[in-house]
Amino acid sequence: MYLIYGCGDFLDTYQRFLNGRAFATVVRAGYPANPHAARKTWKQRRHEIVFAKTAVNSAALREGWSKLPARVQPILQECAEFVLSGAADTVAGCCATVFANRRIHWGETPELFLSVCSSVDFYARAVRAERMVRALMRHNALIIGDWSHLDRSASRASFAPPIAASALDELYADSRIIANILPSVRYGEHERIMAGLLSGCAVISDSTPHLDRTLERFPVFHGVTIDQPSHAEEIDRAIESLRTDPSIEEKLATSLNVAREMFSLENFVTEVLSFLELERYRKADLGWWTFPPCG
């Protein structure tokens, strides 16, 4: 049995908290190339900034915690604050630290722990997405999704209802900058980043040290620290830098070529097949014998 994950957070959780016994590894996911990417030059594209994400009301999620057992509520709150502090650990790792600090051990029944991890993960995503939307309201952005729970009275951005995922290729190919929020992972990439780069767009996203290293070959990727109070100003600076960059077209072309190489589905399949080859080797009669050195 193989367990192949798209980011290191899942593998870490499998090893540390699920006591995984099957072979598991991290394989970078591929993403389909955008067939519309070359339809318009960057400056001809209609939308300056696009953010498309399903909206979740973080306040409503937090209010729902009040219905949980009294001892669970402060654990959730502390875990959420820790994750949203920009801690350099996975969601499960942050939650484990809080449990340890409170001297709570879940033994061989991790359901409570995993439930907390899931709730905090979902909440942190919602908070970070709202932070991004509020920052983009200061700009000429197109924000897609049902964000009616936010006060949009002073917004410069325009809002549109959710669209089908099948419409994203054409939308991104008509956009100059894609805004993104990561899932609550520290050691992975998000498909919206890959989709944006493969569409010939610049990308602004919250980032991690792992993501900065992974995307260091992309001059049109701008990472921001969404968990810091200065995140809106960081986003402002990133947008202005892209708007005024005299070599933006050259950088976009470079990034598109690198994205087609790094995120190709062919590379993904090749890497998966290399692990299947490893499994065949393991099962071979002489698979793990150590041969004596040649004399």
C-alpha positions as CSV (number, residue, x, y, z in Angstrom):
1,M,0.0,0.0,0.0
2,Y,1.3,3.4,-1.0
3,L,0.4,6.7,0.6
4,I,1.7,9.6,-1.6
5,Y,1.1,13.1,-0.3
6,G,1.3,16.5,-2.0
7,C,2.9,18.3,0.9
8,G,5.2,17.5,3.8
9,D,2.7,18.5,6.4
10,F,0.5,15.4,5.7
11,L,3.5,13.1,5.8
12,D,4.6,14.6,9.1
13,T,1.1,14.1,10.5
14,Y,1.0,10.5,9.3
15,Q,4.3,9.8,10.9
16,R,3.9,11.7,14.2
17,F,0.3,11.4,15.0
18,L,-1.2,8.5,13.1
19,N,1.7,6.1,13.7
20,G,1.9,5.3,10.0
21,R,3.1,1.9,9.1
22,A,2.8,2.0,5.3
23,F,5.4,3.4,2.9
24,A,4.7,7.0,2.4
25,T,6.4,9.9,0.6
26,V,5.9,13.4,-0.7
27,V,5.4,13.9,-4.4
28,R,5.0,17.4,-5.9
29,A,1.7,17.5,-7.7
30,G,1.5,18.5,-11.3
31,Y,-1.1,20.9,-12.8
32,P,-2.6,21.1,-16.3
33,A,-1.2,23.8,-18.6
34,N,-3.6,26.6,-19.4
35,P,-4.5,26.4,-23.1
36,H,-5.5,30.1,-23.1
37,A,-2.2,31.5,-21.5
38,A,-0.9,33.0,-24.7
39,R,-4.2,34.5,-25.9
40,K,-3.4,38.0,-24.5
41,T,-0.3,39.9,-23.5
42,W,-0.1,40.8,-19.8
43,K,-1.0,44.5,-20.4
44,Q,-3.9,43.6,-22.7
45,R,-5.6,41.5,-19.9
46,R,-8.9,42.8,-18.5
47,H,-8.5,42.1,-14.8
48,E,-5.7,43.7,-12.8
49,I,-6.1,41.4,-9.7
50,V,-8.2,38.3,-9.2
51,F,-9.0,36.4,-6.1
52,A,-11.3,33.4,-6.4
53,K,-12.1,31.4,-3.3
54,T,-15.0,29.9,-1.5
55,A,-15.9,32.3,1.3
56,V,-16.2,31.1,4.9
57,N,-17.4,33.3,7.7
58,S,-14.7,32.9,10.4
59,A,-16.8,34.6,13.1
60,A,-19.6,32.1,12.5
61,L,-17.1,29.2,12.8
62,R,-15.8,30.6,16.1
63,E,-19.3,31.2,17.4
64,G,-20.0,27.5,16.7
65,W,-17.2,26.6,19.2
66,S,-19.4,27.9,22.0
67,K,-21.6,24.8,21.6
68,L,-18.7,22.4,22.3
69,P,-17.8,21.1,25.8
70,A,-16.4,23.8,28.1
71,R,-12.9,22.2,28.3
72,V,-12.6,22.0,24.5
73,Q,-13.3,25.7,23.8
74,P,-10.1,27.2,25.3
75,I,-8.0,24.5,23.6
76,L,-9.5,25.4,20.2
77,Q,-8.9,29.1,20.9
78,E,-5.3,28.7,22.0
79,C,-4.5,26.4,19.1
80,A,-6.0,28.8,16.6
81,E,-4.0,31.7,18.0
82,F,-0.9,29.7,17.8
83,V,-1.4,28.7,14.2
84,L,-2.3,32.3,13.3
85,S,0.8,33.6,15.0
86,G,2.9,32.5,12.0
87,A,4.4,29.6,13.9
88,A,6.9,27.6,12.0
89,D,5.1,24.3,12.5
90,T,2.3,22.3,10.9
91,V,-1.3,22.7,12.2
92,A,-1.0,19.3,13.9
93,G,2.4,20.3,15.4
94,C,0.9,23.5,16.8
95,C,-2.1,21.7,18.3
96,A,0.2,19.0,19.8
97,T,2.2,21.8,21.5
98,V,-0.9,23.2,23.0
99,F,-2.1,19.8,24.2
100,A,1.4,19.2,25.7
101,N,1.4,22.6,27.5
102,R,-2.0,21.8,29.0
103,R,-0.8,18.3,29.9
104,I,-3.4,16.5,27.9
105,H,-2.5,13.2,26.3
106,W,-4.9,11.5,23.9
107,G,-3.3,8.0,24.2
108,E,-4.5,5.5,21.6
109,T,-7.8,7.4,20.9
110,P,-6.7,10.5,18.9
111,E,-10.2,11.5,17.9
112,L,-10.4,14.6,20.1
113,F,-6.9,15.8,18.9
114,L,-7.7,15.2,15.2
115,S,-11.0,17.0,15.6
116,V,-9.3,20.0,17.1
117,C,-6.7,20.0,14.3
118,S,-9.4,19.9,11.6
119,S,-11.5,22.7,13.2
120,V,-8.4,24.9,13.7
121,D,-7.2,24.2,10.1
122,F,-10.6,25.2,8.7
123,Y,-10.8,28.3,10.9
124,A,-7.2,29.5,10.1
125,R,-7.9,29.2,6.4
126,A,-11.1,31.4,6.7
127,V,-9.3,34.0,8.8
128,R,-6.4,34.3,6.3
129,A,-8.7,34.5,3.3
130,E,-10.6,37.3,5.0
131,R,-7.4,39.1,5.6
132,M,-6.5,38.8,2.0
133,V,-9.9,40.1,0.8
134,R,-9.8,43.1,3.1
135,A,-6.4,44.0,1.8
136,L,-7.6,43.6,-1.8
137,M,-10.6,45.9,-1.1
138,R,-8.1,48.7,-1.3
139,H,-7.4,48.0,-4.9
140,N,-9.0,47.5,-8.3
141,A,-9.5,43.8,-7.7
142,L,-12.1,41.2,-8.8
143,I,-13.1,39.1,-5.8
144,I,-15.1,36.0,-6.6
145,G,-17.2,34.2,-4.0
146,D,-19.9,34.9,-1.5
147,W,-18.2,37.4,0.7
148,S,-21.5,39.1,1.8
149,H,-20.5,38.6,5.5
150,L,-17.8,41.3,5.2
151,D,-18.4,45.1,5.2
152,R,-17.8,46.1,1.6
153,S,-19.2,49.6,1.8
154,A,-15.8,51.3,1.3
155,S,-14.4,48.8,-1.1
156,R,-12.6,49.7,-4.3
157,A,-12.8,46.1,-5.4
158,S,-15.7,44.5,-7.3
159,F,-17.3,41.3,-6.2
160,A,-18.8,38.5,-8.3
161,P,-20.6,35.3,-7.3
162,P,-18.8,31.9,-7.3
163,I,-17.9,30.5,-10.7
164,A,-17.4,26.9,-11.9
165,A,-13.8,25.6,-11.6
166,S,-13.9,24.9,-15.3
167,A,-14.1,28.7,-16.0
168,L,-10.9,29.5,-14.1
169,D,-8.5,28.9,-17.0
170,E,-10.1,31.6,-19.2
171,L,-10.4,33.9,-16.2
172,Y,-6.8,33.6,-15.2
173,A,-5.7,34.0,-18.8
174,D,-7.4,37.4,-18.8
175,S,-5.9,38.5,-15.5
176,R,-2.6,40.1,-14.6
177,I,-2.2,39.2,-10.9
178,I,-3.6,36.2,-9.1
179,A,-4.0,36.6,-5.3
180,N,-3.8,33.4,-3.3
181,I,-4.1,32.1,0.3
182,L,-2.4,28.8,1.2
183,P,-4.2,26.0,2.9
184,S,-2.8,25.8,6.5
185,V,0.4,24.0,5.4
186,R,4.0,24.9,5.9
187,Y,5.6,22.5,3.5
188,G,3.6,22.5,0.3
189,E,2.4,24.5,-2.7
190,H,-1.2,25.4,-3.5
191,E,-2.7,24.7,-6.9
192,R,-3.9,28.3,-7.3
193,I,-0.2,29.3,-7.4
194,M,0.6,26.7,-10.1
195,A,-2.6,27.7,-12.0
196,G,-1.6,31.4,-11.9
197,L,2.0,30.9,-13.0
198,L,0.9,28.5,-15.8
199,S,-1.5,31.2,-17.0
200,G,1.2,33.8,-17.5
201,C,0.2,35.7,-14.3
202,A,2.1,37.2,-11.5
203,V,1.1,35.7,-8.1
204,I,0.8,37.3,-4.7
205,S,0.3,34.8,-1.9
206,D,1.0,34.3,1.8
207,S,4.2,32.3,2.0
208,T,6.4,30.1,4.1
209,P,10.2,29.6,4.0
210,H,9.6,26.3,2.2
211,L,7.5,28.0,-0.5
212,D,10.0,30.8,-0.9
213,R,12.7,28.3,-1.6
214,T,10.6,26.2,-3.9
215,L,9.6,29.3,-6.0
216,E,12.9,31.1,-6.0
217,R,13.1,30.7,-9.7
218,F,9.9,32.7,-10.3
219,P,10.6,36.4,-10.4
220,V,6.8,37.2,-10.6
221,F,6.0,35.4,-7.3
222,H,5.6,37.7,-4.3
223,G,5.2,36.2,-0.9
224,V,3.6,38.1,2.0
225,T,3.3,37.4,5.7
226,I,-0.4,37.3,6.1
227,D,-0.2,36.5,9.8
228,Q,1.5,39.9,10.6
229,P,-0.3,43.2,11.1
230,S,1.6,44.7,8.2
231,H,0.3,42.2,5.7
232,A,-2.0,44.8,3.9
233,E,1.0,47.1,3.4
234,E,3.1,44.2,2.1
235,I,0.3,43.4,-0.4
236,D,0.2,47.1,-1.4
237,R,3.9,47.1,-2.1
238,A,3.8,43.9,-4.1
239,I,1.0,45.1,-6.3
240,E,2.8,48.4,-6.9
241,S,6.1,46.6,-7.7
242,L,4.4,44.5,-10.3
243,R,2.5,47.5,-11.8
244,T,5.7,49.6,-12.3
245,D,8.2,46.8,-13.2
246,P,9.6,47.8,-16.7
247,S,10.8,44.2,-17.3
248,I,7.6,42.5,-16.2
249,E,6.9,40.9,-19.6
250,E,10.3,39.2,-19.6
251,K,9.9,38.0,-16.1
252,L,6.5,36.5,-16.9
253,A,7.9,34.6,-19.9
254,T,10.7,33.2,-17.7
255,S,8.3,32.2,-15.0
256,L,5.9,30.6,-17.5
257,N,8.6,28.4,-18.9
258,V,9.9,27.4,-15.5
259,A,6.3,26.6,-14.4
260,R,5.7,24.3,-17.5
261,E,8.9,22.4,-16.5
262,M,8.4,22.2,-12.7
263,F,4.6,21.6,-12.6
264,S,4.1,19.4,-15.6
265,L,1.8,16.4,-15.3
266,E,4.5,14.4,-17.1
267,N,6.9,15.0,-14.2
268,F,4.3,14.1,-11.7
269,V,3.5,10.8,-13.4
270,T,7.2,10.1,-13.8
271,E,7.9,10.6,-10.1
272,V,5.0,8.4,-9.1
273,L,6.2,5.7,-11.4
274,S,9.7,5.9,-9.9
275,F,8.2,4.9,-6.5
276,L,6.3,2.0,-8.1
277,E,9.6,0.9,-9.5
278,L,11.0,1.0,-6.0
279,E,8.1,-1.2,-4.8
280,R,8.8,-3.7,-7.5
281,Y,12.4,-3.8,-6.4
282,R,11.4,-4.3,-2.8
283,K,9.3,-7.3,-3.7
284,A,12.0,-8.9,-5.8
285,D,13.6,-12.0,-4.5
286,L,17.0,-10.2,-4.2
287,G,15.4,-6.8,-3.5
288,W,17.2,-5.9,-0.3
289,W,20.1,-8.3,-0.2
290,T,23.5,-6.7,0.4
291,F,26.0,-8.2,-2.0
292,P,29.6,-8.7,-1.0
293,P,32.1,-6.3,-2.5
294,C,34.0,-7.5,-5.5
295,G,37.3,-8.9,-4.6
